[in-house]
Amino acid sequence: METIEDLKSRIESTTDLQSIVKTMKAMAAVKIRQYEKAVESLEDYNKNIEMGFRIVMKRMSEMSLSAKKGEGLKSGAVILGSDQGMCGQLNDLIVSFALDEMRNHSSGGNDETVFMAAGERVKGRLTDSGRRVDEFITMPGSVGGIITSVNRVLSTILRWNEERKVVNVFLFYSRSLSGARYDQQMVHLLPLDRTWLEKIRKEKWPARAIPQYTMERDVLFSFLVRQYLFAALYRAFAESLASENASRLAAMQGAEKNIETRLSELNLAYHQKRQMSITEELLDIVSGFEAMEHDISII
């Protein structure tokens, strides 16, 4: 049976845990806003990239952007998740979504998929599902670390294409919605969407004259493709990290409610136990006093 000291110790431990949870909630909320601002900062950057494509495409009658044909061609899947836990089903959902989409993509074909996992949890779930993880990186811990991660993914995609004939590259990540909600997203990174490029080519230029360029067209186009991929990956990392922290915030809110309920129960038990102890002490005093009165009356 628990003593008053035992209950007091448990209350102190639970209070300490409550402080930790509150701190984690605050950190998650701050990080969510940081990653959201990182996504917002891409708007002008994306517009500039698109305008660059428009300039190049205006001077091109057609361009072969479709995937290469041939034997032994492969598809690549880059899946973003998390390194840490306490983020609900985020990793399970994104891995399940990615595997379903890749099965649909390869149905009826002979192409082989190579996987790149960003995050220990994603890597573990892919391995558990029987998939081989060909490339692995950890998720960045801050906005400042996203650029390094993006460059590593870009280098991997380039190496896949040169060494392993990977011509179709898909990106999977969690997109943050309102509150603690998020959904799963797929972006077909390569080859570029010809419909989108053709739409850009046909759009009217907002000024009287289209800007000129002196760089070789193919070199400029390749540079724009790399910038496009960089922006798409940067957005995906920021969105995924915002989703992770939103899910963690929701988990911490649930934990905080449970802790508050537990604290109420412990405090109630503590006060009841303390009241019982005081009552027992008072009864002992009364009993002792009565015994003394009885002894005095006998004398």
Rosetta blueprint (number, residue, H / E / L):
1 M L
2 E L
3 T L
4 I H
5 E H
6 D H
7 L H
8 K H
9 S H
10 R H
11 I H
12 E H
13 S H
14 T H
15 T H
16 D H
17 L H
18 Q H
19 S H
20 I H
21 V H
22 K H
23 T H
24 M H
25 K H
26 A H
27 M H
28 A H
29 A H
30 V H
31 K H
32 I H
33 R H
34 Q H
35 Y H
36 E H
37 K H
38 A H
39 V H
40 E H
41 S L
42 L H
43 E H
44 D H
45 Y H
46 N H
47 K H
48 N H
49 I H
50 E H
51 M H
52 G H
53 F H
54 R H
55 I H
56 V H
57 M H
58 K H
59 R L
60 M L
61 S L
62 E L
63 M L
64 S L
65 L L
66 S L
67 A L
68 K L
69 K L
70 G L
71 E L
72 G L
73 L L
74 K E
75 S E
76 G E
77 A E
78 V E
79 I E
80 L E
81 G L
82 S L
83 D L
84 Q L
85 G L
86 M L
87 C L
88 G L
89 Q L
90 L H
91 N H
92 D H
93 L H
94 I H
95 V H
96 S H
97 F H
98 A H
99 L H
100 D H
101 E H
102 M H
103 R H
104 N H
105 H H
106 S H
107 S L
108 G L
109 G L
110 N L
111 D L
112 E E
113 T E
114 V E
115 F E
116 M E
117 A E
118 A E
119 G L
120 E H
121 R H
122 V H
123 K H
124 G H
125 R H
126 L H
127 T H
128 D H
129 S L
130 G L
131 R L
132 R L
133 V E
134 D E
135 E E
136 F E
137 I E
138 T L
139 M L
140 P L
141 G L
142 S L
143 V H
144 G H
145 G H
146 I H
147 I H
148 T H
149 S H
150 V H
151 N H
152 R H
153 V H
154 L H
155 S H
156 T H
157 I H
158 L H
159 R H
160 W H
161 N H
162 E H
163 E H
164 R H
165 K L
166 V E
167 V E
168 N E
169 V E
170 F E
171 L E
172 F E
173 Y E
174 S E
175 R E
176 S E
177 L L
178 S L
179 G L
180 A L
181 R L
182 Y E
183 D E
184 Q E
185 Q E
186 M E
187 V E
188 H E
189 L E
190 L E
191 P L
192 L L
193 D L
194 R H
195 T H
196 W H
197 L H
198 E H
199 K H
200 I H
201 R H
202 K H
203 E L
204 K L
205 W L
206 P L
207 A L
208 R L
209 A L
210 I L
211 P L
212 Q L
213 Y L
214 T L
215 M L
216 E L
217 R H
218 D H
219 V H
220 L H
221 F H
222 S H
223 F H
224 L H
225 V H
226 R H
227 Q H
228 Y H
229 L H
230 F H
231 A H
232 A H
233 L H
234 Y H
235 R H
236 A H
237 F H
238 A H
239 E H
240 S H
241 L H
242 A H
243 S H
244 E H
245 N H
246 A H
247 S H
248 R H
249 L H
250 A H
251 A H
252 M H
253 Q H
254 G H
255 A H
256 E H
257 K H
258 N H
259 I H
260 E H
261 T H
262 R H
263 L H
264 S H
265 E H
266 L H
267 N H
268 L H
269 A H
270 Y H
271 H H
272 Q H
273 K H
274 R H
275 Q H
276 M H
277 S H
278 I H
279 T H
280 E H
281 E H
282 L H
283 L H
284 D H
285 I H
286 V H
287 S H
288 G H
289 F H
290 E H
291 A H
292 M H
293 E H
294 H H
295 D H
296 I H
297 S H
298 I H
299 I L
